[in-house]
Amino acid sequence: MAAVFDLDLETEEGSEGEGEGEPEFSPADACPLADLRTAALEPVGHCEEVELTETSVNPGPERLGPHCFELLRVLGTGGYGKVFQVRKVQGTNVGKIYAMKVLRKDEIVRSAKDVAHTRAERRILGSVRHPFIVELAYAFQTRGKLYLVLECLSGGDLFTHLQREGILLEDTACFYLAEITLALGHLHSQGIVYRDLKPENIMLDSQGHIKLTDFGFCKESIHEGAVTHTFCGTTEYMAPEIVVRRGHNRAVDWWSLGVLMYEMLTGSPPFTAENRKKTMDKIIKGKLRPPLYLTPDARDLVKKPAGHYEEVELTETSVNPGPECIGPHCFELLRVLGKGGYGKVFQVRKVQGTNLGKIYAMKVLRKAKIVRNAKDTAHTRAERNILESVKHPFIVELAYAFQTGGKLYLILECLSGGELFTHLEREGIFLEDTACFYLAEITLALGHLHSHGIIYRDLKPENIMLSSQGHIKLTDFGLCKESIHEGVVTHTFCGTIEYMAPEILVRSGHNRAVDWWSLGALMYDMLTGSAKNRKKTMDKIIKGKLALPPYLTPDARDLVKKFLKRNPSQRIGGGPGDAADVQRHPFFRHINWDDLLARRVDPPFRPCLQSEEDVSQFDTHFTRQTPVDSPDDTALSESANQAFLGFTYVAPSVLDSIKEGFSFQPKRRSPRRLNSSPRTPISPLKFSPFEGFRPSPGPPEPMEPPLPPLLPAPPPPPSSTVPLPIRPPSGKKKSKRGRGHPGH
C-alpha cells in the first residue's frame, strides 16, 4: 500500500496500537528497514510528494519513524485512527511537543475517495504555508499506517471556547473572522477550496491566534470558472449549491464563514433542525433572521450573498485599515533593471509602511497588453500563484503583489548578483567544480517545484539570478505549468528553443522530464561556452548527435549524456525518483545536500557590491535609463479586470507585523445553547474535538507569533570576494534568447 500513499522518503519499523486508554505502539505493521527503503523508492510519483523533512534533507544517522516520538496522551480518536500529543526524543528538535495524527491504511483503502482525500490532505499540508494554517513538520509511513506530525496547538478548538462562552462579542468575533478570512483567501489563491469550515476544525495556538486544520475535504485546482460536484462537508455549514448538487466553487467557503459568524454572535448556526434532511431543507428554503441586538454592520455582513464574499480582495488595506495602503506610492524608483514586451523591472526602495528603506525589485506589467491573449493572461496568473505558494531558498521570494486600474505589480526580493547569463558571457566557461555548485542548487529548486506538481519549462541562464552572497535563485515563472503530477502530460509549445526538450518540439506531450533536458543543455553551456544546438534547427535537437569536448571529466560527460537522452523515460530525473536520481549521480559526489539546502556551502563566486543599491551586475543599457513608471491611464473593461481578481498579496512576514495591531479581551458569557440536532459531518477523516487542554487564565497576552523559518538563515558573507574559476573563453559571443511561444 506504500505506492498508494507515498507520504515520506524513508520510514522505520513500528506503528501505533488500537487499544483505548494509554497510548502505545504495536509491532503489527513493522517490517525490515531495507524493505521499507525499497518500497519507498519504487512507487511511481513517490518523489513528487517528498517533503523536505529532517529525513529527506539529512540522509545521515537519523531515520524518521514512530520511535522518534514519545507518546504523551491521546488528543482525539476517529474512524481511521488517533491523534496523540507527542514529544520528539531523537534527532533534531529533541523535546519539542507535536500533535501526531496516525491513520490506518487498511481502513482508508476501502474507498477510493478516502484515499484521494488522504493524499490531498498530505499534499496541501506540505505545500501551504500561512500564519493561520496548521504547519506540517513531518510525514512518514510504516507498512500499515500513515503518520502526520503537526505543530501542537495547545489553545484547543474554537468549538470548545464557543461552548464555554456561549456567544462572542462582535469585536472578538471580528478578530477570529478576520484571521479565518486571510487563511481562506490564501487557500483560494492556490486554487484550493476548504469545504469543511466549522468551529471543530479551527484551533487556537498558545497565543490565541487561529489555525485551520483538517484538510481532508479540500479540493485542489479550483481556479476562477472551475466547479466541482462532490457532496461533502458538515450539514449545518453546507452551502446551498452543495446540498442541491449543482456544482460549487470557492464561494462555498464564504457561505460557511457566514454560518460561523452567525453562530459566534448568536450561539447556534442559522439553519438547524432535528435531522439532516430538515436541516438541508432550511438551508435551501429557510429565511435568515439575524437577532436585533447585532450592529448594522454585522447584520449586513451576515446577510450578504456568497457571491459578495467571493469577490472580496484581501489586501493589506482590508487586513489593516490603518495608515498604510500598499500601492505604487509606497516605493521610490531607483534604477531600471530590465525591460520586456509587457513592462519593466525597477529597483525600488520602500518609503511607506513596514520595511522602510528595504530594497526590492518591482516588476510592472501592463494589463492591456496581457489581456489581448488568453494564454498570456493564464501565464501571468500562474506566475503570481506560484510565486505566492512556493517557498524555497533557491527560488525568488515574492513580498507583495497589487494592482491599479491598468497595471499589475510584483514586488520581489532584489537579487543584486545579476543574471547567470551575464557571468557566463563575461567568464566564457566554468570549471567543473563551479558548474557543479550551480547545477546542484538548481537541481534542488527544480525538485521542489516538481514536488508541488509544477514544471518550470523555461530554464536558461537569463532566468537564473544570483543573490548578493552568490547563491542562485530561479525567477520568471510565466511558462510554468501547474498540476502536472506523475502520469500527467501537457502539450503547450513553449520555452526557449536552445533549451527545449525534443518532446516539446514534436508536440508529443511532455512532463517534468523537460526540465532535466534543459538542465543538461545548461550544463553543456556552462562547460563548453555555448548552449547545446544554439543557432541550429529544431531538427538538430530531435536528430543531431551530441558531441562533447575531450577535456570534460568522465562524470561530467556521463551526466550530460544522461540529461540529453531524447527518450524522456530514459532521461535521468525522468523516472519516479526525479531530483533524487540526479542528486545520486557521481558528478555530485562531493556535494553535501543538507548543507547546500541550508546555504552553508560557500558559493564559488560572490558578487563585489559596494552597497545594497549597487546595480553593477546588471546590463548598463537598462541601468543608465531614467526610471519612470508611465502614467496609469488605461481603462479596462469590467470583464478584463475580472481576469486579475485576487492578484493582491502580502507576504506572511508582513502579515505578522500587521497582526501585532490586534488585541481583544474575551468576556464570559452565558453557557452556550446546544443544538437539538447533533453535528453531522459527512466525512471520512474527522476526529473528535481535542481534549485535555486547560484554558489559559485571564485574557491572552499581546500576541506576536511569527511563522518559524523553513530553513536556517544563511551564514554571514565572507569578508573578501572570491574570484570565479574559469577556463579560457570559447570566443563565441553570447546573445540573449527570447521565449519561443506566441506572445513573447
N, C-alpha and C positions, 0 to 999 in steps of 0.2 A: 504493500500500500504506500510505500515511500514515494513511488512515482506519481501517486495521486496528489500528494500534498506539497512536496518539495519546499519544506519550510526552512531548512538550515543547510549548513555546509557539512558539518560533521556532528555526530551525536555520540554519547556514551551510553552504556547499558543502564538499565534501571527505569522504573516508572512508578506512578502514584497508585496507591491502593484504593479500593472501592468502599471500604467499610465506613460506617458513620463514626463520629466521635473523634478520637485522636487522629491527627494526620499521619499517614505513613505511606512509604513506597512499597510496592510489591514487585518481586522479581519476575513476574509472569511474562513481561514483554522483553526481558533482557535478551540481548544477542551479542555475539562477539563483536568487538570494535572493528575488526577487519571487514566483517560482513557489512557493517553499517557504512563504512567508508566506501565500499564498493557500490552499495545501493545508492549512496548519496551522489555518486558521480555518474551513474548510469542513466537516470531518467531524462527524457527529452525536456528541455526547458528548465532543468534544475538551476543552472547558474543564472538564468534570467531573474530568479526570485531570491538569489542570495543576498542577504542583508549584510552590510558592513558591520559585523558584530565583533566582539572580542575574539571569537574563534576564527572568523574568516580574515580579519585584519592581522592577527597574530598567530600564525600557524606554528607556535612554539610548544612549550611543555604543557600548556593548559588545553584541555579538550572539554568544551562546554557540555554539560549534561545535568540531570537531576541531582547528581552527587555534589554539584557546586552550590546547592542551596539547602539551608536548614529550614524545615517546616516549623512555623511558629503557631499558627492557628488557622482554622477554616473560616473564610470570609463569606462564602456563598456556595450553593450547590445548584445544579441544573440537570437536565435530562442527559447531557453528554459529558458531564464531568464536574469539576470543582474549581473554586478559586481559593488559593492559600495566601496567607501572609508569610513571606519567607525572608531569610537573611542570607546574603551571599557569604559563603565560607571559603571559597577557593578563587584563585586568580585575582584579577583587578577588582576594585570596589569592595574589598572584603569588609563585611559588617553592614553594608548598605541594605536597607529594607525595600522589598519589592512586593508586588502582587503577582502571583503566578497562576495563570489560567491553564488547566490541564484538561484536554479533550480526548475522548476515546475514539480512535479511528473506526473501530468496528461498528460503532453506533452511527457515525457520520456517513459512512459509505453506503448505508442502506438507501440513501436518497441522493440522486444526482444534484438536486437543488441544494441540499445541505453541504455537499462537497463544494459546490460553487460558492456558497455563502462563506464557508470557512476560508477558502482560498482568497476570496475578495477581501475579507477582513484582514488577513495577513498582509496582502499587498498594500492595502490602504494604510494600515498601521506602520508599515515600513517606509512608505513614501511621503506621508503627510506630516509636516512639522508646523505646529502652531501653538502659541501660548495657551490656548483654551481647548486643546485636544490632547487626550492622554498620550503619553510617549511610550513607544515600544523600545525596550532595552535589548532584549534577546529573543530569538525564536529558534527552537530546535525540536527534534523529534526522536523517539525511540521507535522500535518496530511496531508498537501498538498504540502509541499516544503522541499527541501534539502538545507542545509547551509554548505559551506566550508569556514572557516575563515583562511586566509593565511597571511603570512608576506606581508607587503605593500612594493612594490619595486618602490621607487619613482624616479628612473632614467629613467623610460619609457621603451619602447621596442626598440630592435635593428633596426626594420624596420624604425621607425621614425628617428633614428640617421643616418641610411643609406640614407634615403630620403633627409635629410638636408645636409649631407656631400657629396653626390654624390658617391665617391669611397673612400676607406680607403688606407692609406699607408700600405705596407707589414708588417712593424713592428706592427702596430695597429691591422691588421687582424690576425697576428700570435698570438698576445695576446689573442684575443677572441677565435680563433680556438683552442688554447691550453686548455683554460678553458672548452670549449664545449667538447673537446676530453676526458677530465677527467670525465665529467658528463656522457657522453655516455658509457665510459668504466665501470663506476660504475653500471649503469643500466644493462649493458650486463653481468657483473659478477653475477648479481642476476637473470639472465635468462629473463630480460625484454628488448624487442625491442621497441624503442620510436616511430618510424614510422611517425612522423609529424614535422621533424626539418625544421624550416623556421624562418626568422627574426621576424615575428609576435609573435612567441612563445618563444622568447629569451628576457628576461627582464634584466635591469641593476639595481643594488641596488644603494643606495645613494653614495657609494664609487667607483662605476664604474665596479664592478665585475658582470659577467653574472649569470643568474639563468634560468634554463629550467623551463617552466611552461606548463600547459595544457597536461594532461596525458590520455585524453580520447581515444586516438588511440593506446595506448601501448598494447603490447601482452606479457603475462606472460608465464613462464615455457618454454621459447625457449632457451634451452641449446645447447651445441655442437651436431650437427647432426639432430636437430629438425627443421622443417619448418612449416609455416602457410600459408594460401591461401587467407586471407581476402583482398579485393580490397579497399584500403583506403589511405588517405594522401592528399596532395596538389599537383596538377598535375605537376607543374614546378619542384618539388623536388622529384617526384616519381622515384624510381629505375626501370630499365627495367623489372626486374623479377616480380615486382608488376603489371606493365602495361600489360604484356603478361600472367599474372596469372599462372605462372609455379611453384609457391611456393617460399617463401622467408624466410630469417633468419636475423640475426643482421647485415649482410653486407649492408642491405638497408640503415641503418643509416649512414654508411660511404659514400655511394653514395650521400645522401642528404648533408652531410658535404662538399663534393667536390663541389656540386652545390652552396652551401652557400659561400664557399671560392671564387669561380669564381665570384659570384655576388658582394662580398665585394671588389674585386680587379678590376672589370670591370664596375660595375654599373647595371648589369642585369643578370639573370640566363642564362646559356649557351643554353638552348633549350626552345624557346618560339615561339608562332605563334598566329594567330588571333582567334583561337578557341581551345577547349580542344583536339579534335581528331587530329588536325595537330600537336599540341604540343607533344602528345603521339607518333606520327609517328617520330618526330625528336628525341625523347628520345631513340627510338628503333634503328633508322637507321642513325640519323644525325651524322656529323663529328664534333669533338671538335676542335676549332681553338683558343687557347689562344692568346691574343694580344702580340705583340713583346716586349712591354715595361716591361713585367713581368721578374723577375730574373729567371735564370735556375732552381733554387730550387723550386720556386713557380710553374713554368710551369710543372716541373716533378711531383710534388705532385698532381696537378690538374688532370694530365693525367693518374695517376696510376689506375689500375683496382680496383674495390671494394674489391676483394679478398685480395689485399695487405693490406688494412686498417684493414680487419677483423683479421689479424694475428699480428697486432702491439700490443706489450705488454706494458702496461702503468706501468712503474717502476719509482722509484724516479730518476733514471738516465735520462729517457726520459723527465720527467717533469722539472728537474733542472739539466741541463748538466754542473754542476759546480764541486767543489772539492769532493763532497760526491757521492759515488756509493755504494748503500746498498748491503751488502753481508756478508758472514761469518766473513770476516776480520774486520768488524765493531764491533765485540763482543768478549770480553775476557771470556773464560770459567772459572767459579769459582768452581762449585760443580756439581756432578751428583745427580739429584733429583729422577730419576726413569728410568726404562728400560722396553721395551716391545719387541714383536716379530718383529716389523718393525723399531725400532730405540731407541733413548734415549731422555730424557728430562734433560737439563742442566740449572743450574742457571748461568746467564751471566751478564756482565756489558757492557754497550755501551761505546766504546772507540773512535769512529769516528763519525763525522757528528753532527746532532742535538741530544739533550737529553744526552749529555756526562755524564757518571757516573751513569746513571739510571740503576737499576737492573731489569732484566726481566727473564722469564722462556723461554727457547728456545727448541722447540720440533723439532727433526731432524728425518726425515723418509727416508728410502732408497727406491728409485723408483723401483729398480729391483725386490724387494720383493712384492711391491704393485701391479705392473702390471701383476703379474702371475695370478691374479684373478680379473675378471671384476667387481665383487661386491666390492672388496676392493678398486679398483680404484674409483668406484662410491661413496663409503663411504668417501674416502679421499677428493674428490672434494666437496661433500656435506658439510663436516665439514668446509672446507675452506670458502665456500659460506655463510654458516650460521654464522660463526664467524665474517665475514665482515658485514653482513646485520643486525644482531640482536644486539641491544644495550640496556642493562638493568643493574641496579645496582647489581643484583644478578646473573649475567652471566659473565663469564670471558671475558676480553677485548683483542681483537687482535690488536697489534700495527703495525706489519709488517708481510708480507709473501713474500718469494722469493725462488728461486731455483737455483741449479747448474746443471751440466750435469747429476749427478746421485742421487741428494738428494733434498728433499723439506724441507723448514724451516718455522716454525710458531713461531713468537716472541710474547709472551703473557705477560700480567701483571703477576708479580711474587706474588703468594699468599703464604706468609710466615707462615700462620697459620696452614698449613698442611691439611691432609685429615680428614674429619669427621670420617672415619673408624678408624684412629689412636686414636682419642679421645674416641670413643666408646669402643675400645679394652682396653684402659687404665682405663676408668671410670666404665665399666660394663654396667650400665643403667643410664638413665637421669631421673631427676624429671620431672613431667608433665609440669611445667612452662618452663623448659629448652627446652624440646621437642617441646612445643607449639611454642616457638620463632623460632626455626629452621624450623619447618614444615610450619609456616606462610610465611617465606621468600622463601622457596622452592615453595610454592603454587603460589606466585606472579611470580616467574620465569617461572614455567610451564604454567601459564595462559598467560604470554607474548608470549611464544613460540607458544602456541595453537592459539593465535590471529593472528599469521603470517602463520598459516597452517602447523606448524612444530610439529611432535610428537617426543618426546625425546627418549623413548624406552630403556634407559639403566640407569634408576635411581637406585643408590645404594650408600652406604657411601663412596666407593672409588672414585666416580666421583663428590663428593661434597667437595669443598675446603673451607678453612676459610681464610679471609683476615687478615692482621695484627691487625685489630680492632675487629675481631671476627664475622664479617658478612659472610654468606655463598655465594659461587659462584659455579654455575654449570659449569662443564668442560667436555671435551671429547664428541664431537657431531658426532662421526663417525657412530653411528647407527641411527641417526635421519632420519626421512622421511619427505620430503617437500611436499607441495601442498595437504595436507590432510585436506580439509575443511569439513563442515557439509555434511554428506551423503556419503563421500568418504571413502573407506576402502583399506587396503593394506594387503598382505599375507606373507611377508617375515618372516621366522622363525629366530628370533634374540633376543638378550638380555642376561641377567644373570639368570640362572634357578630359584634361590631362589626368584627373584623379578618379574618373568614372570607372566603375566595375563593368565588365563585359555584359553582365545580365541586365544592367540598366540600358546599355546601348542597344541590345537586341530586344528589349522590352519583353523579356520572358517572365517578368515578375521577380522581385528581389526582397531580401530581408536584411537583418543586421549584418550579414556577412559582407555587404558592400563597404562597410566602414573599415573592415580589416584589409580589403583590397586597397582602399585609399591610404591606409597607414603604410602598406607596403610601397605604394608609389611615393609617399612622403619619405620613407626610409631611403629609397633609391635616390631621391632628390638630395637628401642630406649627405649621402655618402659619395655621390658622383658629381653633384653640382648642377644637375638638370633633372627636371621631372621626367619620369618614365613616359615615353610616347609624346613628349611635347612637340608641337607643330607637325604631328603625324596624323594620318586619318584615323577615323574610328575603326576602319578595317584592320589597321595595325594593332589596335588594342585587342580586337577579337581574335586575330590570327597571327600577329607578329611574334617572333621568337625573342625571348628575354636574353640579353647579352649583359653579363656582369664583368666589371673590370677585375683584373687578376689580383689587385692589391687588397681586396676585401678578405677578411678572415673567413675560415670555413663556416663558423657560426653565423656570421652576417650573411654570407651567401645563401646558406640554408634557410634562414628566416625570410629573406626577401623572396626566395623561390616559393616558400610555403604561403606567404601573403598573396602572391600574384598567381595563384592557381586559378585557372579560368572556371573550373567547376566549383561553385560555392560550397558544396558539401565536402569537398576535399581541402578547402582552404583552411589554414589554421585560424581558429576562432569561429569558424563556420558551423561547428558542431554544438552539442549541448553544453560543452564546457565554456564556450565564449571566451571571455577575457582570461579566465583561469588557465586555459590551454596556452594562450600567448605568454602568460607570465611564467609558465614552466619551461619555456624554450631556453636552451643553454646560452643564447645570446644575453639573457638577463641574469645569468647565474650569480653575478656579484651584487645584484640589487636586493636590498632588504626592504621588502614591500611594506612592512609595518612602519619603518622609519620614513620611507618615501611618502606614504599617505599622510603622515603626521608632519611632513615638511621638515624633518630633522636631518635630511641629507643636503649638504651644501651644493647649490647649482654650480655648473662649470663656468658660468658667466653671470656676473652681477652688473647691471647697467650702472654707469657712472653718472649719477644725478646730483645736481647742485642743490635742489630744493624739491618740495612736493609739487611745485608748479612746473618743473623742468620738462620741456617737450622736445628735447634734443634727439630723442629716439624716434620721432615721427617725421614724416615727409615734410620738408620745408615748403613745398608747393602749397600745402594747406596751412601750416602754422604761421606763415607770413601774411595770410589773408586777415582782413579785419573781421572779427567775429560779429555777425549781425543775424539775429533771428527775425526774418522778414515778418511784416505785419500779418496778423491772423484775420484776413478779410474774406475767407471762404465761407459761403453759406451753403451747407449741405442739406439735402432733403432729410426729412424725419426717418425715412426708411434707410438711407445711407448711414445716418448716425446710429441706428439700431445695430449695425454691424459691429460697433465698438462698445456696446453695452458691457459693463463690468470690467473695463480696461484698467480702472484705477486700482492702485495697490500701494500699501505702505508696509515696509519690511517689519517682521516681528520685533527686531531690535528697537525700532522706532515706537512700535505699539507698547513695548514695555515701559518706555518713558511716559507715554500718554496715560497708561493705566495708573501711574502714581497719583494722578489727579483725582481718582475716585476714592470716596470714603463713604461709609454708611454705618448707621447704628441700628442693628436689628433689635426690635422690641418684641416682648412677649405678647402673644395674642391668645384668644380663646382656643381651646382644643379644636383640632381640625375636624370638620364634618366628614365622616367617611361615607363613601358611596354605598348605596344598597347593592349596586352591581359590581361584582369583582372585576378586577382588571383582566382583560382577555387578550394577551399578546398572541398573535399568530406568528410564532417564531420558533425556529429550530435551535436557536443558540442563546437562549435567555437564561440568566442566573438570578436567583432571588436577591433582594436588596442586601448590601453588605451589612454585617452585624459586627458587634464588638467594638465600635468606635465610641469613645466618650466625647460629648460635646465640649469644646473648649470654653472655659469660664469667661463670662463677660464678653464685651464686644471685641471683634478682631483688632489686632494691632494694624497700624498703617502697612499697606501691602506693597511689596516690591519683589515679585517673583520672576526674575528673568529666565528665559529658556536656557538650559545648560548647553554649553557649546558642544557641537557634534564631534569636534576634533580638537586636539591640543593646539594651542597657539603656536605659530612658527617661532623658531629661535631668533634671538636678536641678530641683525645682519652683521657680517664680518666687517672689520674696520677698513679693509682695503679691497680694491677692485681686483677680481681675478680675471686675467685675460682669457679670451675664448680660444681653446686649442683649435687649430685649423690645419688643413693641408693646402697646398698651392691651389689657387682658384682654377676652375676649368676653363676660364676665358670666355664663357658664354654669358652674356648679359641677360639677367632675368627681367621679365616683364610681368605685371600683374595680370592674373586671369580673371575674366568675368564669369558669372554663372551661366551655365548652359541650359537655361529654361526660359520660356517666353515670359516677358515682363521684367527681366533684369538685364 
